Amino acid sequence: MSNDYKKLVRSKANRMLCGVCGGIGEYLNVDPTIVRLIWLLCSVASCGTGLLVYIVAAIVIPEDNDIVG
């Protein structure tokens, strides 16, 4: 039996700060830049609540253990 499911992890390859948006982009097969822009727009629209959500996501979502080479 193989594990063919995707797992949401923080990216080591596509990271600007903690790799949260890069990991979400890889999970959804979307360019991480688009995820970052959407996250920024939502953060501005919600008066900074997105920053708090980003910090919580950086703590909760595990980091990718694959070796980047």
N, CA, C and O atoms as CSV, one atom per row, in Angstrom:
chain,resi,resn,atom,element,x,y,z
A,1,MET,N,N,0.836,-1.172,0.000
A,1,MET,CA,C,0.000,0.000,0.000
A,1,MET,C,C,0.884,1.239,0.000
A,1,MET,O,O,1.780,1.361,0.835
A,2,SER,N,N,0.649,2.131,-0.899
A,2,SER,CA,C,1.476,3.333,-0.975
A,2,SER,C,C,0.692,4.548,-0.495
A,2,SER,O,O,-0.535,4.596,-0.579
A,3,ASN,N,N,1.427,5.514,0.006
A,3,ASN,CA,C,0.829,6.770,0.453
A,3,ASN,C,C,0.929,7.778,-0.677
A,3,ASN,O,O,1.941,8.464,-0.812
A,4,ASP,N,N,-0.120,7.871,-1.494
A,4,ASP,CA,C,-0.127,8.773,-2.637
A,4,ASP,C,C,-0.861,10.071,-2.338
A,4,ASP,O,O,-1.216,10.800,-3.265
A,5,TYR,N,N,-1.095,10.375,-1.078
A,5,TYR,CA,C,-1.784,11.609,-0.730
A,5,TYR,C,C,-0.752,12.730,-0.540
A,5,TYR,O,O,0.410,12.486,-0.216
A,6,LYS,N,N,-1.215,13.951,-0.750
A,6,LYS,CA,C,-0.342,15.098,-0.553
A,6,LYS,C,C,-0.429,15.558,0.891
A,6,LYS,O,O,-1.472,15.434,1.533
A,7,LYS,N,N,0.669,16.086,1.390
A,7,LYS,CA,C,0.718,16.569,2.760
A,7,LYS,C,C,1.128,18.035,2.720
A,7,LYS,O,O,2.068,18.403,2.016
A,8,LEU,N,N,0.429,18.862,3.469
A,8,LEU,CA,C,0.753,20.278,3.547
A,8,LEU,C,C,1.940,20.470,4.476
A,8,LEU,O,O,1.871,20.171,5.668
A,9,VAL,N,N,3.038,20.977,3.907
A,9,VAL,CA,C,4.249,21.251,4.674
A,9,VAL,C,C,4.796,22.616,4.272
A,9,VAL,O,O,4.503,23.114,3.185
A,10,ARG,N,N,5.595,23.218,5.156
A,10,ARG,CA,C,6.268,24.467,4.807
A,10,ARG,C,C,7.409,24.143,3.847
A,10,ARG,O,O,8.162,23.193,4.062
A,11,SER,N,N,7.527,24.927,2.807
A,11,SER,CA,C,8.508,24.672,1.760
A,11,SER,C,C,9.897,25.142,2.177
A,11,SER,O,O,10.048,26.187,2.811
A,12,LYS,N,N,10.908,24.355,1.810
A,12,LYS,CA,C,12.289,24.791,1.980
A,12,LYS,C,C,12.797,25.452,0.703
A,12,LYS,O,O,13.707,26.279,0.751
A,13,ALA,N,N,12.214,25.092,-0.433
A,13,ALA,CA,C,12.676,25.617,-1.723
A,13,ALA,C,C,12.028,26.962,-2.057
A,13,ALA,O,O,12.706,27.858,-2.561
A,14,ASN,N,N,10.741,27.117,-1.788
A,14,ASN,CA,C,10.002,28.339,-2.115
A,14,ASN,C,C,9.665,29.100,-0.847
A,14,ASN,O,O,8.504,29.159,-0.444
A,15,ARG,N,N,10.675,29.680,-0.219
A,15,ARG,CA,C,10.400,30.399,1.013
A,15,ARG,C,C,10.910,31.820,0.924
A,15,ARG,O,O,11.963,32.099,0.351
A,16,MET,N,N,10.118,32.716,1.517
A,16,MET,CA,C,10.533,34.101,1.683
A,16,MET,C,C,10.794,34.344,3.172
A,16,MET,O,O,11.835,34.886,3.544
A,17,LEU,N,N,9.861,33.949,4.004
A,17,LEU,CA,C,10.033,34.073,5.452
A,17,LEU,C,C,10.114,32.681,6.073
A,17,LEU,O,O,11.199,32.206,6.409
A,18,CYS,N,N,8.980,32.042,6.220
A,18,CYS,CA,C,8.936,30.722,6.864
A,18,CYS,C,C,8.555,29.596,5.912
A,18,CYS,O,O,8.623,28.428,6.295
A,19,GLY,N,N,8.158,29.911,4.691
A,19,GLY,CA,C,7.798,28.889,3.715
A,19,GLY,C,C,6.335,28.499,3.727
A,19,GLY,O,O,5.961,27.512,3.094
A,20,VAL,N,N,5.496,29.247,4.429
A,20,VAL,CA,C,4.076,28.905,4.515
A,20,VAL,C,C,3.406,29.067,3.152
A,20,VAL,O,O,2.755,28.140,2.670
A,21,CYS,N,N,3.557,30.220,2.538
A,21,CYS,CA,C,2.917,30.456,1.232
A,21,CYS,C,C,3.499,29.550,0.153
A,21,CYS,O,O,2.774,29.095,-0.732
A,22,GLY,N,N,4.800,29.287,0.221
A,22,GLY,CA,C,5.414,28.358,-0.725
A,22,GLY,C,C,4.854,26.954,-0.575
A,22,GLY,O,O,4.615,26.269,-1.569
A,23,GLY,N,N,4.647,26.527,0.658
A,23,GLY,CA,C,4.070,25.206,0.910
A,23,GLY,C,C,2.629,25.111,0.457
A,23,GLY,O,O,2.212,24.090,-0.091
A,24,ILE,N,N,1.858,26.180,0.685
A,24,ILE,CA,C,0.459,26.193,0.226
A,24,ILE,C,C,0.416,26.185,-1.294
A,24,ILE,O,O,-0.412,25.494,-1.888
A,25,GLY,N,N,1.304,26.948,-1.930
A,25,GLY,CA,C,1.362,26.960,-3.394
A,25,GLY,C,C,1.715,25.602,-3.965
A,25,GLY,O,O,1.117,25.171,-4.951
A,26,GLU,N,N,2.678,24.920,-3.361
A,26,GLU,CA,C,3.048,23.578,-3.823
A,26,GLU,C,C,1.912,22.586,-3.592
A,26,GLU,O,O,1.674,21.712,-4.425
A,27,TYR,N,N,1.221,22.714,-2.485
A,27,TYR,CA,C,0.105,21.810,-2.168
A,27,TYR,C,C,-1.049,21.980,-3.161
A,27,TYR,O,O,-1.669,20.997,-3.568
A,28,LEU,N,N,-1.334,23.228,-3.548
A,28,LEU,CA,C,-2.442,23.516,-4.456
A,28,LEU,C,C,-2.024,23.542,-5.922
A,28,LEU,O,O,-2.856,23.793,-6.794
A,29,ASN,N,N,-0.741,23.287,-6.210
A,29,ASN,CA,C,-0.193,23.364,-7.574
A,29,ASN,C,C,-0.435,24.731,-8.194
A,29,ASN,O,O,-0.859,24.840,-9.344
A,30,VAL,N,N,-0.157,25.785,-7.408
A,30,VAL,CA,C,-0.311,27.168,-7.834
A,30,VAL,C,C,1.031,27.854,-7.595
A,30,VAL,O,O,1.783,27.468,-6.700
A,31,ASP,N,N,1.323,28.869,-8.398
A,31,ASP,CA,C,2.545,29.637,-8.213
A,31,ASP,C,C,2.537,30.276,-6.815
A,31,ASP,O,O,1.574,30.960,-6.467
A,32,PRO,N,N,3.577,30.070,-6.016
A,32,PRO,CA,C,3.607,30.642,-4.666
A,32,PRO,C,C,3.511,32.166,-4.646
A,32,PRO,O,O,3.067,32.739,-3.651
A,33,THR,N,N,3.915,32.825,-5.714
A,33,THR,CA,C,3.791,34.280,-5.771
A,33,THR,C,C,2.331,34.701,-5.736
A,33,THR,O,O,1.992,35.707,-5.112
A,34,ILE,N,N,1.468,33.949,-6.395
A,34,ILE,CA,C,0.039,34.248,-6.379
A,34,ILE,C,C,-0.518,34.061,-4.971
A,34,ILE,O,O,-1.334,34.860,-4.513
A,35,VAL,N,N,-0.080,33.010,-4.289
A,35,VAL,CA,C,-0.526,32.779,-2.907
A,35,VAL,C,C,-0.060,33.928,-2.016
A,35,VAL,O,O,-0.812,34.395,-1.161
A,36,ARG,N,N,1.176,34.385,-2.212
A,36,ARG,CA,C,1.693,35.500,-1.413
A,36,ARG,C,C,0.899,36.777,-1.652
A,36,ARG,O,O,0.597,37.507,-0.708
A,37,LEU,N,N,0.560,37.051,-2.912
A,37,LEU,CA,C,-0.222,38.249,-3.218
A,37,LEU,C,C,-1.620,38.187,-2.617
A,37,LEU,O,O,-2.112,39.179,-2.078
A,38,ILE,N,N,-2.261,37.027,-2.706
A,38,ILE,CA,C,-3.596,36.865,-2.123
A,38,ILE,C,C,-3.508,37.014,-0.604
A,38,ILE,O,O,-4.370,37.646,0.007
A,39,TRP,N,N,-2.473,36.436,0.009
A,39,TRP,CA,C,-2.294,36.540,1.456
A,39,TRP,C,C,-2.078,37.992,1.857
A,39,TRP,O,O,-2.613,38.442,2.870
A,40,LEU,N,N,-1.292,38.735,1.064
A,40,LEU,CA,C,-1.049,40.145,1.349
A,40,LEU,C,C,-2.334,40.962,1.249
A,40,LEU,O,O,-2.609,41.793,2.114
A,41,LEU,N,N,-3.121,40.729,0.198
A,41,LEU,CA,C,-4.384,41.449,0.041
A,41,LEU,C,C,-5.342,41.157,1.192
A,41,LEU,O,O,-6.000,42.064,1.702
A,42,CYS,N,N,-5.420,39.913,1.592
A,42,CYS,CA,C,-6.289,39.550,2.719
A,42,CYS,C,C,-5.781,40.163,4.026
A,42,CYS,O,O,-6.579,40.573,4.868
A,43,SER,N,N,-4.474,40.228,4.196
A,43,SER,CA,C,-3.913,40.830,5.409
A,43,SER,C,C,-4.210,42.311,5.481
A,43,SER,O,O,-4.547,42.826,6.547
A,44,VAL,N,N,-4.088,43.006,4.355
A,44,VAL,CA,C,-4.369,44.443,4.333
A,44,VAL,C,C,-5.859,44.686,4.556
A,44,VAL,O,O,-6.242,45.598,5.289
A,45,ALA,N,N,-6.692,43.872,3.926
A,45,ALA,CA,C,-8.137,44.048,4.044
A,45,ALA,C,C,-8.637,43.741,5.459
A,45,ALA,O,O,-9.657,44.281,5.889
A,46,SER,N,N,-7.924,42.879,6.176
A,46,SER,CA,C,-8.372,42.503,7.523
A,46,SER,C,C,-7.595,43.229,8.619
A,46,SER,O,O,-7.588,42.797,9.772
A,47,CYS,N,N,-6.947,44.321,8.259
A,47,CYS,CA,C,-6.202,45.156,9.226
A,47,CYS,C,C,-5.108,44.374,9.955
A,47,CYS,O,O,-4.882,44.588,11.146
A,48,GLY,N,N,-4.439,43.485,9.257
A,48,GLY,CA,C,-3.294,42.784,9.834
A,48,GLY,C,C,-3.574,41.441,10.459
A,48,GLY,O,O,-2.659,40.812,10.989
A,49,THR,N,N,-4.798,40.984,10.415
A,49,THR,CA,C,-5.112,39.670,10.986
A,49,THR,C,C,-4.390,38.559,10.227
A,49,THR,O,O,-4.063,37.519,10.800
A,50,GLY,N,N,-4.143,38.782,8.942
A,50,GLY,CA,C,-3.422,37.800,8.137
A,50,GLY,C,C,-2.018,37.543,8.655
A,50,GLY,O,O,-1.507,36.432,8.520
A,51,LEU,N,N,-1.386,38.549,9.243
A,51,LEU,CA,C,-0.061,38.372,9.828
A,51,LEU,C,C,-0.120,37.415,11.012
A,51,LEU,O,O,0.753,36.562,11.170
A,52,LEU,N,N,-1.137,37.556,11.833
A,52,LEU,CA,C,-1.325,36.648,12.965
A,52,LEU,C,C,-1.586,35.221,12.471
A,52,LEU,O,O,-1.049,34.261,13.024
A,53,VAL,N,N,-2.402,35.091,11.443
A,53,VAL,CA,C,-2.695,33.776,10.870
A,53,VAL,C,C,-1.422,33.157,10.282
A,53,VAL,O,O,-1.204,31.951,10.403
A,54,TYR,N,N,-0.585,33.982,9.647
A,54,TYR,CA,C,0.683,33.492,9.080
A,54,TYR,C,C,1.595,32.956,10.184
A,54,TYR,O,O,2.207,31.900,10.025
A,55,ILE,N,N,1.685,33.672,11.289
A,55,ILE,CA,C,2.534,33.235,12.400
A,55,ILE,C,C,2.033,31.920,12.979
A,55,ILE,O,O,2.826,31.026,13.275
A,56,VAL,N,N,0.717,31.801,13.141
A,56,VAL,CA,C,0.143,30.546,13.646
A,56,VAL,C,C,0.401,29.410,12.651
A,56,VAL,O,O,0.742,28.298,13.054
A,57,ALA,N,N,0.239,29.687,11.355
A,57,ALA,CA,C,0.488,28.654,10.338
A,57,ALA,C,C,1.956,28.241,10.329
A,57,ALA,O,O,2.260,27.065,10.130
A,58,ALA,N,N,2.864,29.179,10.539
A,58,ALA,CA,C,4.292,28.856,10.574
A,58,ALA,C,C,4.629,27.956,11.759
A,58,ALA,O,O,5.568,27.162,11.693
A,59,ILE,N,N,3.873,28.080,12.829
A,59,ILE,CA,C,4.094,27.242,14.008
A,59,ILE,C,C,3.437,25.870,13.833
A,59,ILE,O,O,4.009,24.852,14.223
A,60,VAL,N,N,2.233,25.845,13.245
A,60,VAL,CA,C,1.441,24.613,13.176
A,60,VAL,C,C,1.859,23.706,12.019
A,60,VAL,O,O,1.940,22.491,12.195
A,61,ILE,N,N,2.125,24.268,10.848
A,61,ILE,CA,C,2.443,23.462,9.668
A,61,ILE,C,C,3.878,22.957,9.792
A,61,ILE,O,O,4.791,23.752,10.012
A,62,PRO,N,N,4.091,21.654,9.654
A,62,PRO,CA,C,5.458,21.114,9.782
A,62,PRO,C,C,6.320,21.497,8.574
A,62,PRO,O,O,5.814,21.765,7.484
A,63,GLU,N,N,7.636,21.513,8.803
A,63,GLU,CA,C,8.567,21.842,7.732
A,63,GLU,C,C,8.827,20.614,6.871
A,63,GLU,O,O,8.774,19.482,7.352
A,64,ASP,N,N,9.105,20.849,5.602
A,64,ASP,CA,C,9.388,19.788,4.641
A,64,ASP,C,C,10.699,19.121,5.035
A,64,ASP,O,O,11.687,19.809,5.291
A,65,ASN,N,N,10.723,17.789,5.088
A,65,ASN,CA,C,11.917,17.061,5.457
A,65,ASN,C,C,12.708,16.579,4.259
A,65,ASN,O,O,13.785,16.006,4.426
A,66,ASP,N,N,12.198,16.799,3.040
A,66,ASP,CA,C,12.931,16.370,1.846
A,66,ASP,C,C,14.182,17.202,1.689
A,66,ASP,O,O,14.196,18.393,2.002
A,67,ILE,N,N,15.234,16.566,1.202
A,67,ILE,CA,C,16.491,17.264,0.981
A,67,ILE,C,C,16.406,18.018,-0.332
A,67,ILE,O,O,16.088,17.439,-1.371
A,68,VAL,N,N,16.692,19.320,-0.283
A,68,VAL,CA,C,16.660,20.165,-1.477
A,68,VAL,C,C,18.068,20.188,-2.032
A,68,VAL,O,O,19.028,20.491,-1.322
A,69,GLY,N,N,18.181,19.860,-3.322
A,69,GLY,CA,C,19.529,19.805,-3.875
A,69,GLY,C,C,19.637,20.388,-5.160
A,69,GLY,O,O,20.722,20.408,-5.740
